[in-house]
Amino acid sequence: MAVHRRLLDQDPGYARRRSRIEEHAFRAMRGTIVQRPGCTRIPVVVHVVYNTDEQNISREQIDSQIEILNEDFRKANADISTVPAPFAPVAADARLLFALATSDPDGNPTDGITRTRTDVSGFVDDDKVKADASGGKDAWPADEYLNIWVCPLSGGLLGYAQFPGGPAATDGVVVTYTGFGNMGTARAPFDLGRTTTHEIGHWLNLFHIWGDDGTGCSGSDFVDDTPNQGGANLGKPTFPKVSCDNGPDGDMFMNYMDYVDDDTMVMFTEGQVARMQACLDGPRSAIGEMVSCTPLHPKALPKDAPKEFTKEPIKDPPKERPKDNPKEFVKEPVKESVKEGPKDLIKDGIKDGIKDGGKDGIKDGIKDGGKELPKDNPKDFGKDPGLEPGKWKPLDPPPKQIFEVPTKQLVEGPVGGKQAFENPLPGGWGNQPVQPMQPMQPAQPLQPFVLATGQAPSGASLKPPVADGGGEQDQSQALLGEYAQLLAQYAQLYQQGMLDQQGMLAWQQAWAAYVQLGGR
C-alpha cells in the first residue's frame, strides 16, 4: 500500500488508470464481461539480486517456489484441507499456472533466471532493486513476463508488489531471499513460499483482506465473500477469531491476503478469483497463455476437493452433438447437465458461477442453470448487464463446422471419472517452462480489448438496438463483435484440446447468445 500511495502522489496518470481498472473489475464481478475459459499460464523471470553468496539462491529453491505457486493458485495445496468448514464452500481454484520463461526479451534461450551481484546490503520499497543504475536489475517487458525480484530487504520487510496500472519499468513483485520457496535460505515462519503467493495476489489486483483501514471496520477489499475484519492478523490465530461483529465465523485469517504465518494462510475465495480473472481479462490481458485446467496433483487434494469440477449432477445433456463426432469424444454417455445454475460452468470466474439469481456476484444475472435464453427480445440483451431470470431455453450446440477438428487430444481423465482432457504439456505441469503468450488470431478482424473507460466507442450508441435499423444498432453490432471474438477463442481452444466439459457448455451458451443477437 505504501507503493500504491507513492504512485498516487507521483504519477498523475496512475489514479486514472486505477479508476479504469476498478471499473473493469466491477463490470466483471457483475457478469457483464465474459471471462476467459480454462487456465492461464504465466511466464516468470526471477531476478536474483544478491550482496552475499548465501543470498544467491539456488535453482532448486526457485523451482520450489514455482511449484508452490502452482499449487496455491490451483487449490492443489495439501493444507487446503485445514480451511474451517464455514469457509470451505468459497475456497476457490484461481485457474493460474506459473513457469520459468524459456526465451528472453531478445528471443534468446534462457532458464528464466537473472543473477546480479550488488553493493546494496538491504533494499526497501523504493524500487531501487528494479534498476541496473541503482544496484538492482532492470525489469523484462511487463506485458510478457511476471518479474519477481529476490533480494535482501531491510527493516523486516518480507516483500511488496505493484498493483496493475503502475509504470512498466517497476511492474512485478519483490520478495526477500529468506521468504522465497521452502528450502535453502527460507526461514520460519515464512518458509513455505506464501509471501510470493500473497504478493502475486496484489499484482493481480487483490487488496488486503481487512480493507487497509488500519484496525477499523469501514475498509473494503471489494470482495463480497471475505468477511469484514478489524485489521491484519498475525501469527497463528485460533478459529473463530471474531472482529467487526463478524461472528460466529469471524475473520477469514487463513486467506492468502492476510498477514498470518505461511503455514496458516491456505486459500483464495471465489470473489478474489473473480477479481484476479478480471485483471487478466483487462489490464494484464497481454500476458500468459490459455491452457487446459488439468488438475496438478489429484492425490494431494483433499477427498472432496474435485467439487469445483463435479459439484452438481449433470442431467439432460444438450440435445445435439456433431453428427460426425468420433466415439472418443465422450467415452461414456453424459447423463447429466447443469442444474440449479451454472455453479461450476465458470465457477472460479464469477463467485460460484452465477447462483441464486446472481445475488452473490451478479444482481440480476443468469438463473436456473441457463435453461432459457430470451426467445423474442434480443433488443434488450445489451440493455441491462443482467438477463431477466426465467427467460432461457435449452441450448443447442454450436454449428457443426466449429467442432470439425481432430479429437486425438481427448482422453479419459481422473476427475469425475470421465471427460477430462489430456495435458498438452510434455512432462506435466510442474515447472514446465513457457514462452510469452502469442496472441490469438480470431476468425475475422475484431475490436481488440480496451480498458473500460465508461465512454462509448467512437460512433457507438449506448442505447438499446431498435427494429428500424437506425444508428442505434451500433451497440448490438458491438456486442456481436465481442461474442464473435469470444467464439473464435473457444474454437481455437477446442482445436488445441483445451476445453473440458464445462468449457464446452460455456461455448454453447455463448453461441446461443450470439445467435439471439442476430449472429450467423
N, C-alpha and C positions, 0 to 999 in steps of 0.2 A: 504493500500500500504506500510505502514511502516513495518508491519509484513512480507509482501512479500519480501521486500528488506532485512530485517534482516535474513530471512531464506536463501536467495540467498547468503548472506555473510557467514553464519554459517554452512550451510548444503550442502556439495559438491554434494550430490545426488539430492537435490531439483531442481536444474536447469535442470538436465537431465530428471527428471520426468515431470517437467512443459513442457519441449520441446515435450515430447511424448504426453502429454495431448493436447497440442495445435495442434499437427499433427493429432490426432484423431478428434478433433473438426473441423479442416479444411476439412478432408475427409467426415465427417458427413454433413457439410454445402454444399459440392459438390454433396451429394447424393450417395456416394459410400458405405455408411454404412446404412443399413435399420434400422430405429429406432423402438423401442418397441411400440406396439399399445396400445390404451386405456390410462388410467391414472395410476399414481404411487402414492401409499400411503406410507408415511414415518413415522416410529415410532420415537417419540420425547421424550427425557428426559430433564426436566428443572431442573437445579441445582440452587437453591436459596441460595446465599451466602450473609449473612446479618450481619451488625455491630450493628444496632439498631432494635427494634421491628417493627418500621414502614417499614423498608426495607424487612422484612419477608412477602412478598406479599401473598395475599390470593389465594386460589384455583380458585375463581371466576375470579380474574384478569388474571390468567394464562389461564383459559378457554377462556376468551375474546380474548387473543392473538392467540390462536389456531384457533378460528373462523375467525379472521381477515386474517390469513394466507390462510385458505381455500378459502375465498372469493377472495383475491387478486390474488392468483395463479391459480384460475379457471375463472378469468374475471367475477366474480359474485359480485364484489363490486358495490354498488349503485352509487358511484361517477364516474364510468366509463363513464357515460353519459356526463361528462364535458370535455372529450377529444376533442380538436378542430377538425373540420371537415377534414382538410388536413391529420391529423394523424390517424383518426379513422379507415381507411381501414387496417392498420398494427397492431392495438391493438389486442392482442392475448391471448388465453387461454393456460396457461403453462401446463395444464393437471397434476397438482400436488395436493395432499391432505396430510394433516398432522394430526396426532393423538397421544395423550399421550400413551406411552408404557404400557402394562399390565403385562409384565414379565421382571424381571431384568436379569443381565448377568448370575446369578446363577440359573435361572429358577423359582425364587420365584415370587409370585404375587406382583405387585407394582401399584401405581397410576401414575407412570411416573414423580414423583417429588422427589428431594432430598433437604434437608434443612440443612445448615451448618452455625453455628454462627462463626464469625471471629473477630479477634482483629484488622484487617486491616480496616482503616476508608475510604480508597479510593484506588481502583486498577487502573492500567494503562494498556497499551497494551503489557506488557511484559509476559503475560500468567501465572502469578503467581496465578490468580484466578482458574486456571485449575489443581491445585495440592494440595493435602492434606498438604503436607510438607511446603507449603508457605502460608497457611491460606485460601486456596480455597477448591476445591473439584475435585478429580480425575475424568477423563472422563470415560464414559462407552465405550465399544468397538465401534470404529468409523465406522466399516463395518456393524453394526447392528442398530445403533441409530444416530440420529441427536442430538448432545449435544448442549444445549443452557444454558449458564451461565447468571443469572440475579443477579446483584450485584451493589454496589456503585462504580461509576467510577469518577476519578478526572480530573480536567483540562477542563471541558466542553465536555469531550468525551461521545458521545451517544452510541457507540458500535463499534465493529470491528469483523472481520471474518478471517478465514484461507482458502485460495484457496485450491482446491484439489491438492494433491501431497505433502502436508506437513506431519509432524510427526503425527501418530495416537493419541499420548498422548495429543496433543493440538488441535485436529481437532474439529471444531464446530464454534459457534458464541457466542459473549459476548454482552450483552445489559444492559445499566444502568436501575436501577429499576424505574426511572422516565420516561422512554421511552418505557415501556413494557405494551402492552394491551391498553385498552381505559377506564380504571376505576381505582379506588384505588389511587395508588401513581403516576399515569401517569399525566404529566403536559404539558400544551400547551406551544409551538405549536407542540410538539412531543408526542401527547396524543392519536393517532389513531393507534398505533401499526405498523407504516410503517418503523420504524428503523429496526425492526426484519425482515420485508419483504426485505428491502434493503440488510441487512447482509446475509440473506439466498441466495439472488441473487449472492453475492460473493462466498458463499460456493458452489454454483452450477456453478462457473467459469465465472460469468459476471464481467466485468470491469466497472468502472465509465463511464457514457455516453460521457464525454468530452475527454476521452482518456488519462487522467493522465499526461498531459504535461504542467501543470500549466495553464496559460491563453493563450497558443499558439494555433495554428491551425494545428499542424502536428501530434498530437497524434491520437490513434485509439482504439476503444473498440472492433474491429474485428467483427462488426455487420454492415451490409450494409444499413439497413433501419432506423438507428438512425443518424440524421444529424450531421455533424462535428460542434463542437461548441467550443468557446473560454473560457474554464474554467467552474467551477461549478456555478450553480445558487443557490441563497439563498432566503428564504422568500417566497413571493407570486408574481412572475413575471407576467406581463401582456402579453398576446399573441397579436401579434407575438413579440418575443424577438430575434432580429437578431444579429448574430455574425459570424465571419469567412466566410463572403459572402454567408451565407446560406439562404438568403431571397428567396421568400417572406414569407415563413412559419417560418423560424428561428429555434431557439433551441427547442428541444423536452423536455422542462424543467419539464413537468408533468410526466416524466418517473420515475419509482421507483429507478433508478440508478443515479439520480441527487441528489442534496443536499437541495432541497426545503422543506418547511414545510409539515407536514403529510397530511394536507387537500388539498395539491396541487399535490402530486405525486399519480398517479392513474392507471398506465399502464405498461405492458411489451410489446415488439414488437415481431413479428413473428421471426425475426432474433435472438433476445435474447432467445426466446423459443427454437429455434434450437440448440443454444449453451448449454442451460440447459439440453435438452434431450440428447445431445451428451455426456455431463458429466455423466448422468445417465446410458447411454449405455457403458461408458468407465470407468473412474476412480472410479465412485460411483455405479458400476453395482451390487454390492453385497447388497446394502441397499434398503429397501422398497419392496412392493408387488404390482403387477399389478391388478387393479380393474376397474370396469365399470366407464365410464365417464358420469354418470347421472348428470344433472345439479344440483347445490346445492340449489339455491333459485330462481326458474324461475320467481316468481313475483317481485323479486328485480332487475332483469335485465332490461336494457332499452328496448324499444319496438323492436328495430332492433338487439338486442344482439344475438339471436339464428342464426345469419348469418353463423357462422362457422359450424353449423350443417346442414343448409338447404340453403346454399348460392346460389348454382347453381341448376337449374332444372335438374331432373334426367330423362333421356329418354333412350329408348331401353334397357330394363333390360337384364341381362345375359340370353342367350337363354335356358339354362338348370338349373333346380333346382333338388335336390334329389327327386326321384320318390316317396319315402315313406315319404316325408316331411309333418308333420302334418299341418293342416289348420291354426293352431295358429301361425305358423312361420311368416307369413305375413298376417295380418288381412285384408288388402286390397291389391289388386294387385299393385306392384310397377310399376308406369307408367314412371318413369324417371331414367336415368342413368347418369353417369358422362359425362359432356360435356365441351369442351374448356379447357382441362387439369384438372387433379385431384385436383382442388383447395382446396377441403375440404376432400380429401381422407386421407391425412396425413398433414392437414393444419398447425397445430402448430408444426410439426416436422421439416419441411424444408421450411420456408418462403413462406407460402401460397401454400403448395403443391409444384408443380413444374410447374410454369406457364411461358407462353411466351417463350417456348423453353428452359426454365431453366435459363433465363438471370438474374433473381433475386436471385437465390440460387444455380443453377446447370447449368453451362455454356452450356453444350451440353446434357442436360438431356432429360426427357420424355416430349413429346409434344402431343397436340391434344388428351388429355384425355386417353391416353393409349389405343388407338383404335387398334393398331397393335403391335405385337411382331415380332422380327426378324424371318422371316419364314424359311430361309435356311442358316443362317450364324451364328450358335451358337458358332462357333470357336472364333469369335471376341467379344463374350459377355464380357469376362473378360479383353479385351484388353484396353478399354478406360473406365474411370469412367462414362461417359455419353453415353447413347444409341442414335443412329442416329435417328433424328426426322423422322416421317413418315414411320417407319418400324414396326408398331404394328398392330395386328389383334384382333378382338373381343375375349374376354376371356371366356372360359368355366369354370364352377365351379370346385373346387377340387373334387377328386373322391368321390363317394358315401360313401365309408367306413369311411372317415374322418368326415362326417356330421352325422353319425348314433349315435346320443346321444339324451337323453331326452330333450324336449324343454319346460318344465314347467316354466322355468325362463323367457320365452319371453312373454312380456305383452305389452299392448298398452301404449305408453308413451306420455309425454307432448310436446316433441319437434317435430316440423314438422308434428304433427297430429298423426303419426303412427310410428311403428317400432323403438321405444326406448326400452330399456331393464330394467327389474326390478332391483332396487337397492338391491344387495345381503346382505347388512349390516342391521341387526336389528336396528331399530330406526333411520335410515337415516345416512347421512354423519356426519355433525356437528363435535362433539368431540369424535366420536366413537373410543375407544382405539383399538390398533392393536398390534399384535406380530411382532417381526422382521421377515423379509422376509424368507420364506422357498424356497430354490432353486427349479426351475422346473426340472422335470425328463423327458428329451426328449425320444422319441420313440426308439432311438438307441444311442449307445455311440458316442458322437460328441466332437470335439475340444472345450474346454472352451474359453471364451473371454480372450484375452490377449491385453494389451495396445499396440497400433500401435508403432512400432519401426523403420519402414522403411526397415526392414530386412525380407527376405522371410523365412517362416517356414522351419525347418530342412527337407531337401530332396525335397523342393518345388521349382518350377521354376516360374519366373516372366514373362516368355514368354507365348504368347497365345497358347492354345492347338492346336495340329495338328492331321490330319486324320490318321497318320500311327501308332497311338497307342504307340508312344515312351514315353520317360521320361517326355516330355513336357506336358503330360496330367495331371501332378500333380496339376497345377493351376486350371484346370477345376474341378478336384476332390475336391480341397479345396473350390471352390465356391459351388459345390454340397453339401458339408458338412455344409456350412454356411446356405444355403437355407433349408436343411433338419432340422437343428436346429430351424430355424425360423418357418417352417411349424409345427413342433412339438409344439412350443409355441402357435401358433394360435389355434391348435387343443385343447390344454388344456384350453385356454381362452374360446373357444366355449363351451366346456363341462361345464365350470363354469358359462355360461351365461353372459360372459363379452364382447362379440363382438357386436357392433351395426352395422348398415348397412354399414357405412364407413369401419369398420374393416373387414366385410365380403368381400367387394370389394378388399381391400388390400390383403386379404388372397388369393383371386382368382388370383390377379396379381402375387403374389409370387409363387403360384403353376404353373402358366403358364411359368414363367421364369425358374423354376426348371425343368419342362418338356423339355423346349427348350435346356437346358444344358445336357439333356440325362437322367435325373432322372426319376424313375418309382415308 
